[in-house]
Amino acid sequence: MSCVGQQLIRVNFYPPQALKAVSGVGPKFALEIVQVRESAGNFDPETLHILIRRPFTDREKEFLDFLTSKGLFSRP
């Protein structure tokens, strides 16, 4: 993961440009992540892990924030 400035990446809030900081996530995939988030609701670590198709490193786990966005509907 390239953590510019070592800041948290708020997965359920940030736009595609910020999500590109996750290793393996390019511009197209970042946009797809946002589209899925907007149609299906908030991400949790397991769901994003499945989409990325690889486990998160310990370093990535430190910088990924999965705080729930109340603006998105919650999945049952």
C-alpha positions in Angstrom: 0.0 0.0 0.0 1.3 3.4 -0.7 0.1 5.5 2.2 0.9 9.0 1.2 1.4 10.9 4.4 0.6 7.8 6.4 -3.1 8.9 6.6 -6.1 6.6 7.1 -8.0 5.6 4.0 -11.7 5.9 4.9 -13.1 3.2 2.6 -16.7 4.1 3.1 -16.2 7.9 2.5 -13.3 8.6 0.2 -13.6 9.1 -3.6 -11.9 6.9 -6.1 -8.7 9.1 -6.2 -8.0 8.3 -2.6 -8.8 4.6 -2.9 -6.0 4.2 -5.4 -3.6 4.4 -2.4 -4.5 0.8 -1.7 -2.0 -1.6 -3.3 -3.5 -3.2 -6.4 -6.3 -0.6 -6.8 -6.0 1.5 -9.9 -8.3 4.2 -11.3 -10.9 1.8 -12.9 -11.1 -0.5 -9.9 -11.3 2.4 -7.4 -14.3 3.7 -9.4 -15.9 0.3 -9.3 -15.4 0.1 -5.5 -17.2 3.4 -5.1 -20.0 2.3 -7.4 -20.5 -1.0 -5.4 -20.4 1.0 -2.2 -23.1 3.4 -3.4 -25.4 0.6 -4.6 -24.8 -2.0 -1.9 -23.9 0.0 1.2 -20.9 0.2 3.5 -17.9 -2.0 3.1 -16.4 -4.1 5.8 -12.8 -5.5 5.8 -14.0 -8.9 4.6 -16.0 -7.6 1.7 -13.2 -5.4 0.4 -10.7 -8.2 0.9 -12.9 -10.4 -1.4 -13.1 -7.7 -4.1 -9.3 -7.1 -4.0 -8.7 -10.9 -4.1 -5.9 -11.0 -1.7 -5.4 -10.6 2.1 -4.5 -7.3 3.5 -1.0 -6.8 4.9 -0.6 -5.8 8.6 0.5 -2.4 7.4 -2.7 -2.0 5.2 -4.9 -3.0 8.1 -3.4 -0.1 10.1 -4.4 2.5 7.4 -7.8 1.2 6.3 -10.7 2.7 8.1 -14.1 1.0 7.7 -16.1 3.5 9.8 -19.8 3.3 8.6 -21.1 6.1 6.5 -24.7 6.9 7.6 -25.3 8.3 4.2 -25.2 4.8 2.8 -27.8 2.2 3.6 -26.8 -0.6 5.9 -26.7 -4.1 4.6 -28.9 -6.6 6.5 
